[in-house]
């Protein structure tokens, strides 16, 4: 298969995982009603930044992940969502869980948001492995938010064969941050020569240095062209990814 119907469920989460699971479940159902086969939710779907992450963190067999697995299984859809799981050193991992019929994968965010006055590494332990999975014959790579500032990760995912990269995010608002988000999502798609589906939290006014969201979830082509983009408010991006366009791009411009 080369054609996949995807959705980015741009939403706002709070500090309560139970309420956030209900919000996520409703968004997944809406996305599937619109035809989605792969639904991406933001970073921090379990709980927003600014929450005591050590308190809310759950293992990958905890109630939040189990709830996502159930709705994915019931609807026959693959779901990618950001959550926090305990780490061995007392911090947490910022993890993307991917679950659905025939698919189970997880990626721990490698590049931590120690920038713009924030110190994610104080509470989050970094991952150290690139992750890609197969779904309906398509190789899908994973990254999270601040990873977008590191081109080599996306080039490496392209070399692993990723034809689509999904990027849950909680991109903090601030001067120039919208332009940087737009630039980096386009650049990283071009670096990987892959489709890139980035799902951000909907816009929330900044609270201190905690990253929350600006919206602007988007799908970008392997040539770095914006295919579809949302605004700032909660919404669902629906689009069709045709991965048959990837190989010709890589053949014409063999940067990988």
N, C-alpha and C positions, 0 to 999 in steps of 0.2 A: 504494500500500500504506500502511496506517496501523498495522499490527501488526508488531512486530519482537521477536524473541526475543533477549534480551541476557544477557550473563554478565559478572560482575566476578571475575577470578581473583586473589584475595587471597593473596599469597605472600610469601616472604622471599628477598631476593637478597643475595649476598655481593660480594666484590671482583673475582671472576673472571668475565668476560663469557662464556667458553665454558661454564662450569658454569651460569651464569644462563640462557643460551640453552636448555640442556637442560631446566632447570626450567620455563621459560616454554613450551617446546614441549609438554611433558607436560601442563601446565595447560590449554593451548589445546585439546589433544586431548580432555581430560576435559570441557571446557566444550562442545565440539562434540558429544560423545557424549550430552550432556544436552539437545541441541537448539538450542544457541546459534547465531545468525547474525552477531552482533557480540560480540566478546570484548575486554574492556578489562583491561589489566594495569597495575601501579602505575607511578608515577614511579620512576626509578632501576632499571628492569628490567635495563638493561645492566650496571649496577654500583651498589652502595649508596653513599649518602653516607658520608664518612669515607675513601673510596678516593681516590687521586690521580687526579682526574677528567681532568686533562690527558693523563695516560698512557694511560687506557683509552678516551678519546673516539675515535669513529670517524665518518667521513662517512656520508651516507645511502645510499651504495652499498658500505659496508664489510661485513665478514662477519656482524656481528650483525644488521643490517637485512636483509641478503640471506637470512639464515636465517629471519627472521620472514616475509619475503615467500614463501619456499618453503613453509613449513608452511601459511600462509594460502591460497596457491594450491592446494596439494595437498588441503586440506580444504574449499575453497570458502567460506571465512569471511573476514570483515573483522576485523582485529586492530588495536587501538590500544595502544601501549606507550611508556613513557618511556625515553629514552636520552640520551646526551651526544655532541654533535658539535663538532668544533673551530670556533672563531670566528676572525675575521680579526685580533683584537687580542691573541691569545695565550691568551685564556680559552676557555671552552667555552660552547655553548648547551645549555640544558636543554630538550630537544625531545620532543614527542609525535609519533611516527610512526604513521600510519594506512595500512594496506595490505591489499589483498585484491582479489578479482575486480572489475575496473572502478573501483577506488578507490585513489588514492594522494594523500596529503596530509601536511603536517607543520606543527606549531605550535611556535614558540619561546616559552617562558615569559616573560611580560611583567613580572610583579611578583616580584622576587627576595626571598628569605627573609633579610632583614637585620633580625632580631628575635630576642628571647629569647636574646641573646648570640651568635647565629649571624651569619655574614657571607657569604651565598651570593654576593654581588656581587664578592667578592675573586677568585673563580674562574669565575664564570658571567657571561656577557654577556647583557643582556636582549633579548628580541624586541620588536617594535613593531607587529605586525599581528594583528588578529583573524582567526581561521580557522574556516570552516565548510565542510562538504562534503555532497554528496548521496549517499544510499544507499537504494536501493529506494523512491525517491520521498519519503524523509524527509530533512529538513535537520538535520544533526548539527553542533553547535558544540564547540569544544575549549577547555579551560582546564587549568591544572595547580596543584594543592596551594595554595600561598600566595595565588594569584589569588582564592581563595574569600573573602578579606578585603576585596575590592574590588567593591562592588555594581555599579558602573557598567559593568564589563566584561560582566557577565551581562545587564544591561538591554540593552546594545548587541548582544549575541548574540541576544537575543529580538527586537530590532528588525531584525536581519538575517534573521529567519525561523526561527531554530533552534527545533526542536520537542523535541529531545533534546540535552543537553550532557553530554559525558563528561569526567571529571576524574580522571586518574591522580594519585596523591599518595604522599608519604612524610611523613606527619604525625607530627612528633616528640611523644613522650610527655612528660608533665609535669603539674603541678597545674592542674586545670581544662581541660586540653587536650581530653579526651573531650567535655565539655559544649560547648566551643567548636566542635569539629568537627560535632557533631550540630546545633547551632544554625545554623552557617554553611551547611552543605549544604542545610538546609531553607529558609533565607532566600534563598539564591541561586537555588534553583528557583523560588521565589515571585517574585523580582525579574525573572527571565527569562520567567516563566509558561511553563515548559517542564519536561519530565522531566529529572532530573539523576541520572546514574549515576556515583558516586564510588568509585574503587577504590584503597584504601590498601594499603601494605605491612602484613603481619601484625605483631602486636606484637613489638617487640624492646626490651629495656631500654635506656634512654638511655646513650649513650657520649659524654661531654663535651657539646658543643652541637650535634653532628650530628643532624639529624632522621632518624629511622629509620621507626618505624611504631607505630600503635596498633590496626590492624585497623578494624573497624566500617564496612567498605565498605557502601554503601547505594544504594538507588534511591528517589528522592523524586518525588512527583507535582507537576504544575504549580501546585497550590494549597499546596505546601510540606508535604504530609503524607508521613510515612515509609511507604513501601510495603513495603520489605524491608530488613533490616539483618543483617549478619553479626556474629559475636563477634570475639574477639581473634586466634584461631589461623588458620593457613592453611586456606582453604576457598574454595568457588566459590558465588557468588550467582547464582541463575538466576531470571529474571523475564521477563514479557512487557510491552512498552511499547505502549500504544495511543495513537497521536498524534491520533486523532480527538477526544480530550478537550481538546486545546490550544486550538483556535479558540473553543469555547464559553466557556472561562475568560477568554480575552482579550476576548471580546465583552461578557461580564458585568462585568468589571473592567478597563476600558481604560486601564491605566497606561502602556502602551508608546506 
